[in-house]
């Protein structure tokens, strides 16, 4: 007999709820808390998604600097201050464990722009009209 949980795909409701809770708290922290890394001075950061592991002990935070400039440096700086952010996050959210944060570069904006450029090409626009 197959395990009824083995065919389950995607994150659970619990993971989704925890991810959203963490995302909202991180956005607030990044807006209000002074971060001690010079690469983050004056940089507005967009947090688009937080994916949490099934045991809620690890979280991948998809982030990008507003405007997309110096994205690699910003993500590296966020990973340097991740332990500090985890400590502040632990005081703002009510979870049994505060997950370890790993910041990942969010490529969705670049991908959307690439798709828009493809759709704007004359040969594609011609095919879409037919």
C-alpha positions in Angstrom: 0.0 0.0 0.0 1.4 3.4 -1.0 1.9 6.1 1.5 -0.8 8.7 1.0 1.7 11.5 1.4 4.2 10.3 -1.2 2.2 11.5 -4.2 1.8 15.0 -2.7 3.4 17.7 -4.8 4.3 21.2 -3.9 4.5 22.9 -0.5 2.0 22.2 2.2 -0.4 24.8 3.5 1.7 25.1 6.6 4.8 25.8 4.5 3.0 28.4 2.5 1.6 30.2 5.6 5.0 30.2 7.2 6.6 31.5 4.1 4.2 34.4 3.8 4.5 35.2 7.5 8.3 35.3 7.1 8.1 37.3 3.9 6.0 40.0 5.5 8.2 40.2 8.6 11.4 40.4 6.5 10.0 43.2 4.3 9.2 45.2 7.5 12.6 44.5 8.9 14.5 45.5 5.7 12.5 48.7 5.6 13.1 49.7 9.3 16.2 48.1 10.7 19.6 49.5 10.0 21.8 46.9 8.4 25.5 47.0 9.1 26.7 46.1 5.7 27.9 49.0 3.5 26.6 47.2 0.3 23.1 47.6 1.7 23.2 51.3 2.6 20.4 53.1 0.8 19.3 50.0 -1.2 15.6 49.2 -1.4 15.1 45.4 -1.5 12.1 43.5 -2.9 11.3 40.2 -1.3 9.1 38.4 -3.8 8.8 34.9 -2.2 10.0 32.8 0.7 10.1 29.0 0.3 10.3 27.1 3.6 11.5 23.5 4.0 9.0 20.9 5.2 10.5 21.0 8.7 10.3 24.9 8.7 14.0 25.1 9.7 15.4 26.4 6.4 14.0 29.3 4.3 15.1 30.4 0.8 14.3 34.1 0.4 14.0 35.3 -3.2 15.0 38.9 -3.2 16.3 41.6 -5.6 17.3 45.2 -5.2 14.8 47.7 -6.5 15.9 48.5 -10.0 17.9 45.4 -10.4 21.3 47.1 -10.1 24.2 45.3 -8.3 22.0 42.3 -7.8 24.8 39.8 -7.1 26.5 42.1 -4.5 23.2 42.8 -2.8 22.4 39.1 -2.5 25.9 38.4 -1.1 25.5 41.2 1.4 22.1 39.9 2.5 23.6 36.4 3.0 26.3 38.1 5.2 23.7 39.7 7.5 21.4 36.6 7.4 22.2 35.6 11.0 21.4 39.1 12.2 18.1 39.1 10.2 17.2 35.7 11.6 17.6 37.0 15.2 15.4 40.0 14.5 12.9 37.8 12.7 12.7 35.5 15.7 11.4 38.4 17.8 8.8 39.4 15.2 7.2 36.0 14.3 5.7 33.3 16.4 7.1 30.0 15.1 8.5 27.2 17.1 11.8 27.6 15.2 13.1 30.6 13.4 14.4 29.2 10.1 17.9 29.8 8.8 17.7 32.3 5.9 19.4 31.8 2.6 19.0 34.7 0.2 18.6 33.8 -3.5 18.6 36.1 -6.5 15.1 36.6 -7.8 15.2 36.3 -11.6 11.4 36.6 -12.3 11.6 40.3 -13.2 14.3 39.7 -15.8 12.4 36.7 -17.2 9.2 38.7 -17.5 11.1 41.5 -19.3 12.6 38.9 -21.7 9.2 37.5 -22.5 7.8 41.0 -23.1 10.7 41.7 -25.5 10.0 38.4 -27.3 6.3 39.2 -27.6 7.1 42.7 -28.9 9.2 41.4 -31.8 7.5 42.1 -35.2 7.4 38.4 -36.3 5.8 37.3 -33.1 3.3 40.2 -33.0 2.3 39.3 -36.6 1.7 35.6 -35.5 -0.3 36.7 -32.5 -2.7 38.8 -34.6 -3.6 35.9 -36.9 
